[in-house]
C-alpha cells in the first residue's frame, strides 16, 4: 500500500479519536441540561431552552462520536453470517459494502451543506418559544457527517490493505 494512503488512515483515525473522546463528555452536558430542566420545573420557573438544547447536545454527541465508534468497530451489525466469516472475508465484504455507505454519506453531506448555507443566509430559527438559530446545530451535524465520510474512506483503505496482507 502506498505510504500516503496509510498516512491518511493514521491521520483520520487520530482526528476522529480526539473528537470522539471529546464527544463522549457531551453526555455529561446533556445530563446537566436535563437536570436543570427538572429542577427549574420543580421550583416553578420552567426553562424554555432546555428541550431544544438537550436535542442539540444529543446531535453533537451522536454525529461527532459516530466516526470514533466506526473506528472501534462498535457499530451494530447483523452478524448471522458475518460473524462466521474469516477476517479476510470480512475485509472483502466490508470493502464492497462501504461503497453504499460512502454514497449515502456523500448525499447526506451535500444536503447538510445546502441546509447549513440556507440556515446562515436566511437566519433560520426553530419554531418554538425559545427560537434558537439553527445554523450551529446544522454546522455540527454537517461536520460530523464529513468526519464519518473521511472515516469510511479510511475503513475502505484499511480493508483493502488487509486483503493485501498489510496492516494499516
SEROGU-655067 format. One record per residue: residue in three letters; y, x, z negated of N, C-alpha, C in turn; residue number from 1. Coordinates in Angstrom, 2 decimals. Layout:
BEGIN
SITE,ala,Y,X,Z,Y,X,Z,Y,X,Z,NUM
...
This chain:
BEGIN
SITE,unk,-1.19,0.86,0.00,0.00,0.00,0.00,1.24,0.89,0.00,1
SITE,unk,2.25,0.50,0.76,3.50,1.28,0.76,4.15,1.29,-0.62,2
SITE,unk,4.68,2.41,-0.99,5.30,2.58,-2.31,6.46,1.59,-2.50,3
SITE,unk,7.17,1.27,-1.44,8.29,0.33,-1.53,7.82,-1.04,-2.03,4
SITE,unk,6.68,-1.51,-1.53,6.15,-2.81,-1.97,5.70,-2.76,-3.42,5
SITE,unk,5.06,-1.67,-3.80,4.63,-1.54,-5.20,5.83,-1.45,-6.13,6
SITE,unk,6.89,-0.79,-5.69,8.11,-0.72,-6.49,8.74,-2.10,-6.62,7
SITE,unk,8.73,-2.88,-5.53,9.25,-4.26,-5.57,8.51,-5.06,-6.64,8
SITE,unk,7.19,-4.96,-6.66,6.39,-5.69,-7.64,6.77,-5.27,-9.06,9
SITE,unk,6.92,-3.97,-9.29,7.28,-3.49,-10.63,8.66,-3.97,-11.06,10
SITE,unk,9.63,-3.93,-10.13,11.00,-4.37,-10.47,11.03,-5.87,-10.75,11
SITE,unk,10.41,-6.66,-9.89,10.40,-8.11,-10.10,9.68,-8.44,-11.41,12
SITE,unk,8.56,-7.79,-11.69,7.85,-8.02,-12.94,8.74,-7.69,-14.15,13
SITE,unk,9.44,-6.57,-14.06,10.30,-6.14,-15.18,11.44,-7.14,-15.40,14
SITE,unk,12.09,-7.57,-14.32,13.19,-8.52,-14.43,12.70,-9.86,-14.99,15
SITE,unk,11.61,-10.37,-14.44,11.10,-11.67,-14.90,10.55,-11.60,-16.31,16
SITE,unk,10.02,-10.46,-16.71,9.55,-10.29,-18.09,10.74,-10.36,-19.04,17
SITE,unk,11.82,-9.67,-18.72,13.00,-9.67,-19.58,13.62,-11.07,-19.68,18
SITE,unk,13.78,-11.72,-18.53,14.38,-13.06,-18.54,13.44,-14.07,-19.21,19
SITE,unk,12.15,-13.93,-18.97,11.17,-14.82,-19.61,11.14,-14.67,-21.11,20
SITE,unk,11.24,-13.43,-21.59,11.27,-13.19,-23.04,12.53,-13.80,-23.66,21
SITE,unk,13.65,-13.71,-22.93,14.88,-14.35,-23.40,14.71,-15.87,-23.42,22
SITE,unk,14.12,-16.42,-22.36,13.97,-17.87,-22.23,13.10,-18.44,-23.34,23
SITE,unk,12.18,-17.64,-23.87,11.32,-18.14,-24.95,12.15,-18.60,-26.15,24
SITE,unk,13.27,-17.93,-26.38,14.09,-18.27,-27.55,14.94,-19.52,-27.33,25
SITE,unk,14.97,-20.02,-26.11,15.69,-21.26,-25.86,15.03,-22.44,-26.56,26
SITE,unk,13.76,-22.31,-26.91,13.09,-23.38,-27.65,13.70,-23.52,-29.05,27
SITE,unk,14.17,-22.41,-29.60,14.85,-22.44,-30.90,16.20,-23.14,-30.76,28
SITE,unk,16.90,-22.85,-29.67,18.17,-23.53,-29.40,17.93,-25.03,-29.23,29
SITE,unk,16.88,-25.38,-28.51,16.54,-26.79,-28.32,16.26,-27.47,-29.66,30
SITE,unk,15.51,-26.81,-30.51,15.23,-27.38,-31.84,16.53,-27.57,-32.62,31
SITE,unk,17.45,-26.62,-32.51,18.73,-26.74,-33.21,19.54,-27.93,-32.70,32
SITE,unk,19.57,-28.11,-31.40,20.31,-29.23,-30.81,19.69,-30.55,-31.28,33
SITE,unk,18.37,-30.63,-31.25,17.71,-31.88,-31.68,17.87,-32.13,-33.17,34
SITE,unk,17.88,-31.05,-33.96,18.11,-31.21,-35.40,19.54,-31.70,-35.65,35
SITE,unk,20.50,-31.12,-34.94,21.89,-31.58,-35.09,22.00,-33.06,-34.72,36
SITE,unk,21.30,-33.46,-33.67,21.32,-34.86,-33.25,20.81,-35.77,-34.38,37
SITE,unk,19.72,-35.37,-34.99,19.13,-36.18,-36.07,20.06,-36.24,-37.27,38
SITE,unk,20.60,-35.10,-37.66,21.47,-35.05,-38.84,22.74,-35.85,-38.59,39
SITE,unk,23.34,-35.68,-37.41,24.60,-36.39,-37.14,24.39,-37.91,-37.10,40
SITE,unk,23.22,-38.35,-36.66,22.94,-39.79,-36.67,22.76,-40.30,-38.10,41
SITE,unk,22.14,-39.50,-38.94,21.89,-39.92,-40.33,23.18,-40.02,-41.14,42
SITE,unk,24.15,-39.17,-40.85,25.41,-39.23,-41.60,26.40,-40.21,-41.00,43
SITE,unk,26.01,-40.88,-39.91,26.84,-41.94,-39.36,27.78,-41.51,-38.24,44
SITE,unk,27.70,-40.28,-37.81,28.54,-39.80,-36.71,27.68,-39.20,-35.60,45
SITE,unk,27.01,-40.05,-34.85,26.12,-39.51,-33.80,26.90,-38.73,-32.73,46
SITE,unk,26.35,-37.61,-32.34,26.98,-36.77,-31.33,26.65,-37.31,-29.94,47
SITE,unk,27.64,-37.30,-29.07,27.45,-37.80,-27.71,26.76,-36.78,-26.81,48
SITE,unk,26.84,-35.53,-27.15,26.42,-34.46,-26.26,24.97,-34.00,-26.45,49
SITE,unk,24.31,-34.41,-27.52,23.02,-33.79,-27.86,21.90,-34.11,-26.89,50
SITE,unk,21.82,-35.32,-26.37,20.73,-35.67,-25.46,20.79,-34.83,-24.18,51
SITE,unk,21.96,-34.80,-23.57,22.08,-34.03,-22.33,21.99,-32.53,-22.58,52
SITE,unk,22.54,-32.07,-23.68,22.44,-30.64,-23.98,20.98,-30.25,-24.19,53
SITE,unk,20.20,-31.11,-24.84,18.77,-30.84,-25.01,18.08,-30.77,-23.64,54
SITE,unk,18.45,-31.67,-22.75,17.86,-31.65,-21.41,18.25,-30.38,-20.66,55
SITE,unk,19.49,-29.96,-20.77,19.96,-28.75,-20.07,19.26,-27.51,-20.61,56
SITE,unk,19.11,-27.43,-21.92,18.42,-26.28,-22.52,16.95,-26.27,-22.09,57
SITE,unk,16.35,-27.44,-22.01,14.95,-27.52,-21.59,14.79,-27.08,-20.13,58
SITE,unk,15.76,-27.40,-19.29,15.73,-26.93,-17.90,15.72,-25.40,-17.88,59
SITE,unk,16.61,-24.80,-18.65,16.66,-23.34,-18.71,15.36,-22.75,-19.22,60
SITE,unk,14.82,-23.33,-20.27,13.56,-22.87,-20.85,12.44,-22.92,-19.83,61
SITE,unk,12.37,-24.00,-19.11,11.28,-24.23,-18.17,11.39,-23.35,-16.92,62
SITE,unk,12.56,-23.38,-16.27,12.67,-22.67,-14.99,12.85,-21.16,-15.14,63
SITE,unk,13.43,-20.72,-16.25,13.57,-19.28,-16.45,12.30,-18.66,-17.02,64
SITE,unk,11.50,-19.47,-17.70,10.23,-18.98,-18.23,9.08,-19.09,-17.25,65
SITE,unk,9.23,-19.88,-16.20,8.17,-20.09,-15.21,7.70,-18.83,-14.51,66
SITE,unk,8.62,-17.99,-14.01,8.17,-16.77,-13.34,7.40,-15.82,-14.27,67
SITE,unk,7.82,-15.75,-15.53,7.11,-14.91,-16.50,5.72,-15.47,-16.77,68
SITE,unk,5.64,-16.79,-16.85,4.35,-17.44,-17.05,3.43,-17.17,-15.86,69
SITE,unk,3.98,-17.19,-14.65,3.19,-16.88,-13.46,2.70,-15.43,-13.51,70
SITE,unk,3.58,-14.55,-13.92,3.23,-13.13,-14.02,2.06,-12.92,-14.99,71
SITE,unk,2.05,-13.67,-16.07,0.98,-13.54,-17.06,-0.29,-14.29,-16.67,72
SITE,unk,-0.20,-15.12,-15.63,-1.36,-15.91,-15.20,-1.61,-17.10,-16.13,73
SITE,unk,-0.56,-17.59,-16.77,-0.69,-18.68,-17.73,-0.48,-20.06,-17.15,74
SITE,unk,-0.32,-20.17,-15.84,-0.16,-21.49,-15.23,-1.50,-22.21,-15.24,75
SITE,unk,-1.45,-23.51,-15.27,-2.66,-24.33,-15.29,-3.32,-24.26,-13.92,76
SITE,unk,-4.64,-24.07,-13.92,-5.40,-24.05,-12.67,-6.59,-24.98,-12.80,77
SITE,unk,-6.96,-25.55,-11.68,-8.22,-26.29,-11.63,-9.29,-25.28,-11.30,78
SITE,unk,-10.00,-24.82,-12.29,-10.94,-23.73,-12.02,-12.41,-24.16,-12.08,79
SITE,unk,-12.68,-25.32,-11.51,-14.08,-25.73,-11.39,-14.83,-24.74,-10.51,80
SITE,unk,-14.20,-24.34,-9.43,-14.79,-23.38,-8.51,-14.17,-22.00,-8.74,81
SITE,unk,-12.87,-21.97,-8.95,-12.11,-20.73,-9.06,-12.64,-19.81,-10.16,82
SITE,unk,-12.99,-20.38,-11.31,-13.47,-19.59,-12.43,-14.78,-18.86,-12.15,83
SITE,unk,-15.56,-19.37,-11.23,-16.85,-18.74,-10.92,-16.74,-17.65,-9.85,84
SITE,unk,-15.56,-17.51,-9.25,-15.38,-16.52,-8.18,-15.22,-15.11,-8.74,85
SITE,unk,-15.54,-14.13,-7.94,-15.30,-12.73,-8.31,-13.80,-12.45,-8.24,86
SITE,unk,-13.36,-11.36,-8.86,-11.94,-11.01,-8.85,-11.42,-10.83,-7.43,87
SITE,unk,-12.25,-10.25,-6.58,-11.85,-10.03,-5.18,-11.67,-11.36,-4.44,88
SITE,unk,-12.58,-12.29,-4.65,-12.46,-13.61,-4.00,-11.29,-14.41,-4.57,89
SITE,unk,-11.04,-14.27,-5.87,-9.86,-14.92,-6.47,-8.59,-14.39,-5.82,90
SITE,unk,-8.52,-13.07,-5.63,-7.35,-12.46,-4.99,-7.19,-12.98,-3.56,91
SITE,unk,-8.30,-13.10,-2.82,-8.24,-13.61,-1.45,-7.77,-15.06,-1.42,92
SITE,unk,-8.29,-15.88,-2.31,-7.89,-17.28,-2.38,-6.42,-17.41,-2.79,93
SITE,unk,-6.01,-16.62,-3.78,-4.61,-16.64,-4.21,-3.68,-16.18,-3.10,94
SITE,unk,-4.10,-15.17,-2.34,-3.26,-14.64,-1.25,-3.05,-15.69,-0.17,95
SITE,unk,-4.01,-16.58,0.01,-3.87,-17.63,1.02,-3.04,-18.80,0.47,96
SITE,unk,-3.33,-19.23,-0.74,-2.66,-20.42,-1.29,-1.22,-20.16,-1.69,97
SITE,unk,-0.87,-18.90,-1.95,0.51,-18.61,-2.37,1.51,-18.92,-1.25,98
SITE,unk,1.05,-18.96,0.00,1.96,-19.31,1.09,2.50,-20.73,0.95,99
SITE,unk,1.68,-21.65,0.47,2.15,-23.02,0.23,3.21,-23.02,-0.86,100
SITE,unk,2.99,-22.23,-1.89,3.97,-22.13,-2.98,5.28,-21.51,-2.49,101
SITE,unk,5.18,-20.46,-1.70,6.38,-19.81,-1.18,7.17,-20.77,-0.29,102
SITE,unk,6.47,-21.53,0.55,7.15,-22.52,1.39,7.84,-23.57,0.53,103
SITE,unk,7.12,-24.11,-0.45,7.68,-25.13,-1.35,8.91,-24.59,-2.08,104
SITE,unk,8.80,-23.38,-2.62,9.93,-22.80,-3.35,11.10,-22.50,-2.43,105
SITE,unk,10.81,-22.12,-1.19,11.89,-21.90,-0.23,12.68,-23.17,0.04,106
SITE,unk,11.97,-24.27,0.23,12.63,-25.56,0.46,13.41,-25.97,-0.79,107
SITE,unk,12.80,-25.80,-1.96,13.45,-26.14,-3.22,14.70,-25.28,-3.44,108
SITE,unk,14.61,-24.00,-3.11,15.75,-23.09,-3.26,16.89,-23.49,-2.34,109
SITE,unk,16.57,-23.83,-1.10,17.58,-24.29,-0.15,18.29,-25.54,-0.68,110
SITE,unk,17.51,-26.49,-1.18,18.09,-27.71,-1.75,18.90,-27.43,-3.00,111
SITE,unk,18.43,-26.47,-3.82,19.16,-26.11,-5.02,20.51,-25.50,-4.72,112
SITE,unk,20.55,-24.65,-3.70,21.84,-24.05,-3.30,22.78,-25.15,-2.82,113
SITE,unk,22.28,-26.02,-1.97,23.10,-27.11,-1.44,23.63,-28.00,-2.56,114
SITE,unk,22.77,-28.35,-3.51,23.17,-29.21,-4.61,24.16,-28.52,-5.54,115
SITE,unk,23.97,-27.23,-5.77,24.88,-26.48,-6.64,26.25,-26.35,-5.99,116
SITE,unk,26.28,-26.03,-4.71,27.56,-25.92,-3.99,28.30,-27.26,-4.02,117
SITE,unk,27.58,-28.34,-3.81,28.19,-29.68,-3.87,28.78,-29.93,-5.25,118
SITE,unk,28.02,-29.61,-6.30,28.48,-29.85,-7.67,29.74,-29.04,-7.98,119
SITE,unk,29.82,-27.83,-7.45,31.00,-26.99,-7.69,32.20,-27.50,-6.90,120
SITE,unk,31.98,-27.79,-5.61,33.08,-28.24,-4.73,33.71,-29.55,-5.18,121
SITE,unk,32.88,-30.48,-5.63,33.38,-31.81,-5.96,33.48,-32.07,-7.46,122
SITE,unk,33.23,-31.06,-8.27,33.34,-31.24,-9.72,32.40,-32.31,-10.25,123
SITE,unk,31.17,-32.31,-9.75,30.20,-33.33,-10.13,29.98,-33.34,-11.64,124
SITE,unk,29.95,-34.53,-12.17,29.72,-34.72,-13.61,28.56,-35.70,-13.81,125
SITE,unk,27.94,-35.60,-14.96,26.86,-36.53,-15.30,27.44,-37.92,-15.54,126
SITE,unk,26.62,-38.93,-15.31,27.04,-40.31,-15.52,26.70,-40.72,-16.95,127
SITE,unk,27.48,-40.23,-17.88,27.26,-40.55,-19.29,28.60,-40.57,-20.00,128
SITE,unk,28.58,-40.86,-21.26,29.81,-40.88,-22.04,30.38,-39.47,-22.18,129
SITE,unk,29.52,-38.49,-22.35,29.96,-37.10,-22.52,30.50,-36.52,-21.22,130
SITE,unk,29.90,-36.85,-20.10,30.30,-36.45,-18.75,30.43,-34.93,-18.56,131
SITE,unk,29.36,-34.17,-18.85,29.45,-32.72,-18.63,29.41,-32.40,-17.14,132
SITE,unk,29.98,-31.25,-16.80,29.86,-30.77,-15.42,28.40,-30.43,-15.16,133
SITE,unk,27.96,-30.69,-13.93,26.56,-30.48,-13.57,26.29,-29.10,-12.98,134
SITE,unk,27.33,-28.39,-12.53,27.07,-27.12,-11.86,26.40,-26.07,-12.73,135
SITE,unk,26.67,-25.99,-14.05,25.98,-24.93,-14.81,24.46,-25.11,-14.83,136
SITE,unk,24.00,-26.32,-15.05,22.54,-26.54,-15.11,21.92,-26.40,-13.72,137
SITE,unk,22.65,-26.81,-12.70,22.13,-26.65,-11.34,22.08,-25.18,-10.95,138
SITE,unk,23.03,-24.40,-11.41,23.04,-22.96,-11.13,21.86,-22.28,-11.82,139
SITE,unk,21.60,-22.64,-13.06,20.46,-22.08,-13.79,19.15,-22.47,-13.12,140
SITE,unk,19.03,-23.73,-12.72,17.80,-24.19,-12.06,17.59,-23.46,-10.73,141
SITE,unk,18.64,-23.29,-9.97,18.53,-22.60,-8.68,18.18,-21.13,-8.89,142
SITE,unk,18.78,-20.50,-9.88,18.45,-19.11,-10.20,16.99,-18.99,-10.63,143
SITE,unk,16.50,-19.93,-11.42,15.10,-19.93,-11.84,14.15,-20.10,-10.67,144
SITE,unk,14.52,-20.95,-9.72,13.70,-21.14,-8.52,13.67,-19.84,-7.71,145
SITE,unk,14.83,-19.17,-7.62,14.90,-17.89,-6.91,13.98,-16.85,-7.57,146
SITE,unk,14.01,-16.79,-8.90,13.13,-15.85,-9.61,11.66,-16.18,-9.38,147
SITE,unk,11.33,-17.47,-9.34,9.95,-17.88,-9.09,9.54,-17.50,-7.67,148
SITE,unk,10.45,-17.62,-6.73,10.18,-17.22,-5.35,9.91,-15.71,-5.28,149
SITE,unk,10.74,-14.92,-5.94,10.51,-13.47,-5.98,9.17,-13.13,-6.63,150
SITE,unk,8.83,-13.84,-7.71,7.57,-13.57,-8.39,6.38,-13.99,-7.52,151
SITE,unk,6.53,-15.07,-6.76,5.45,-15.50,-5.86,5.19,-14.45,-4.79,152
SITE,unk,6.25,-13.88,-4.26,6.09,-12.82,-3.26,5.43,-11.59,-3.91,153
SITE,unk,5.83,-11.28,-5.14,5.21,-10.16,-5.86,3.72,-10.43,-6.09,154
SITE,unk,3.37,-11.66,-6.39,1.96,-12.00,-6.59,1.18,-11.87,-5.29,155
SITE,unk,1.79,-12.25,-4.18,1.15,-12.07,-2.87,0.88,-10.59,-2.61,156
SITE,unk,1.87,-9.76,-2.86,1.70,-8.32,-2.67,0.61,-7.78,-3.59,157
SITE,unk,0.61,-8.26,-4.82,-0.40,-7.82,-5.79,-1.81,-8.22,-5.35,158
SITE,unk,-1.95,-9.44,-4.81,-3.26,-9.90,-4.33,-3.73,-9.10,-3.12,159
SITE,unk,-2.83,-8.81,-2.20,-3.19,-8.00,-1.03,-3.58,-6.59,-1.48,160
SITE,unk,-2.85,-6.06,-2.46,-3.19,-4.73,-2.98,-4.58,-4.76,-3.61,161
SITE,unk,-4.90,-5.80,-4.37,-6.24,-5.91,-4.97,-7.32,-5.96,-3.91,162
SITE,unk,-7.05,-6.69,-2.84,-8.02,-6.75,-1.74,-8.23,-5.40,-1.08,163
SITE,unk,-7.20,-4.56,-1.12,-7.31,-3.23,-0.53,-7.80,-2.19,-1.54,164
SITE,unk,-8.06,-2.64,-2.77,-8.57,-1.72,-3.78,-7.52,-0.92,-4.50,165
SITE,unk,-6.26,-1.37,-4.41,-5.15,-0.70,-5.09,-4.66,-1.61,-6.21,166
SITE,unk,-4.34,-1.04,-7.37,-3.83,-1.83,-8.47,-2.30,-1.78,-8.44,167
SITE,unk,-1.68,-2.94,-8.34,-0.21,-3.00,-8.28,0.38,-3.44,-9.60,168
